[in-house]
Amino acid sequence: MKWLLSGFYSICMLSVTAQAQLLEQWIEEPIDNEIPLQIRNTTADILNTLDDQRDENRKELDGFTLRTDSYGSRIRNFSKLIPESGGTPMRNILVTTWRSGSTFVADVINSIPANFYHYEPLLNYEIVQIRGPPLAEEAMNIIRNLLACNYAPLDEYLEYGSEHSWLFTHNVRLWEQCQRRPQICWMPEFLTPFCKLFPFQSMKVVRMRLSLFEELLEDKRLNVKIVYLVRDPRGTLQSRTHREWCPENSDCYDPLRLCSDLISDYSAAVRFRQKFPKTFKAVRYEDLSSEPYERFEELLHFLGFNMHPNVMKFLDSHTKVNYGGVSSTYRDSKSAPFHWRQDLTFEEVDRIQRTCKPAMKLWGYAMAHNHSHLKYLNPILPASEFS
């Protein structure tokens, strides 16, 4: 059995044409007279799922036009972006921290046709912020393997995901296939070739600080863009109070840690903007939410996309009403970022501000001076570096 699975994985590393031919031959011409039925069925399930998704991708891409690639050139041939055809996908990574609006922003990006969404690849690290050694190298290896559609070394990631299905549920195109054929969902032999069907990849990371992503921006082979998402720390900390996992973890509840990260992220953002002006962008959650159509159009243009009807449909359905629980992305977007003004007392706000004043000044957030001022405060100031 062990050599059969090893051989099966080797086949999955081949081009799709050779893959199909060898797998079909393997089924039709059993070695030692018989291949176990379970392996034959698994092989057939994987081949059928890959075929189904190719058809889905073709439908989604029908009539779809791209703005530009990372270097300003028009893209007319999607095969140049599809890994199974030898192409390099357009990749983007959303970097932020917990409860900063990232689920909403990442879901907007994921509404682009034929996108493969790597949702929180460091989820198995639980509630920790990675700022450097010893975890940074290991975490970056996970990110690089996912961007390369290489699931073979990711045993811990997949084992965690098999017990926490939301690791995949946000990747709607993958999860639809997992629901049809759950027996192959967590297999590297399926995930590697499946990921390689897609011309676009997105990822959101909330457990790793911005400076550590410099090596990805320097690697031109990746064709990656990074968007840093920041939120007013008063809103972030208020939102975290609703999560049962937060109060026991200082990386989550401590304003000093959060705002120290915001300061270091700001320094990295200033450097990245100068060094990588075409592949790095910083945005405030409040700006995106206050003017969702205009701001997301700007963001998508930066990523190389036009404002697709799917994006418009998503914004229409997710920005006008409040629906669902604390993790829902159905929100009145103009008011959602500012609930903290009603939900926190001035004393609570002031405790955060005393710690976070330097970070708030850098990112363009106004201070509340007293109870009355808090009630009517417009917390958004021009952010000189990133407005």
HELIX and SHEET records of a PDB file:
HELIX    1   1 LYS A    2  CYS A   12  1                                  11    
HELIX    2   2 VAL A   16  GLU A   28  1                                  13    
HELIX    3   3 ILE A   31  ASN A   33  5                                   3    
HELIX    4   4 LEU A   37  LEU A   61  1                                  25    
HELIX    5   5 PHE A   78  LEU A   81  5                                   4    
HELIX    6   6 PRO A   83  SER A   85  5                                   3    
HELIX    7   7 SER A  102  ASN A  110  1                                   9    
HELIX    8   8 LEU A  123  TYR A  125  5                                   3    
HELIX    9   9 LEU A  135  LEU A  147  1                                  13    
HELIX   10  10 ASP A  155  GLU A  163  1                                   9    
HELIX   11  11 TRP A  166  THR A  169  1                                   4    
HELIX   12  12 VAL A  172  ARG A  180  1                                   9    
HELIX   13  13 PRO A  182  ILE A  184  5                                   3    
HELIX   14  14 PRO A  188  CYS A  195  1                                   8    
HELIX   15  15 LEU A  210  PHE A  213  5                                   4    
HELIX   16  16 GLU A  214  GLU A  218  1                                   5    
HELIX   17  17 LYS A  220  LEU A  222  5                                   3    
HELIX   18  18 PRO A  233  ARG A  240  1                                   8    
HELIX   19  19 SER A  250  TYR A  253  1                                   4    
HELIX   20  20 PRO A  255  LYS A  275  1                                  21    
HELIX   21  21 TYR A  285  SER A  290  1                                   6    
HELIX   22  22 PRO A  292  LEU A  303  1                                  12    
HELIX   23  23 PRO A  309  HIS A  318  1                                  10    
HELIX   24  24 ALA A  336  PHE A  338  5                                   3    
HELIX   25  25 TRP A  340  ASP A  343  1                                   4    
HELIX   26  26 PHE A  346  TRP A  363  1                                  18    
HELIX   27  27 HIS A  371  TYR A  376  1                                   6    
SHEET    1   A 5 ASN A 115  TYR A 119  0                                        
SHEET    2   A 5 PHE A 200  VAL A 205  1                                        
SHEET    3   A 5 MET A  90  VAL A  95  1                                        
SHEET    4   A 5 VAL A 224  VAL A 230  1                                        
SHEET    5   A 5 PHE A 280  ARG A 284  1                                        
END                                                                             
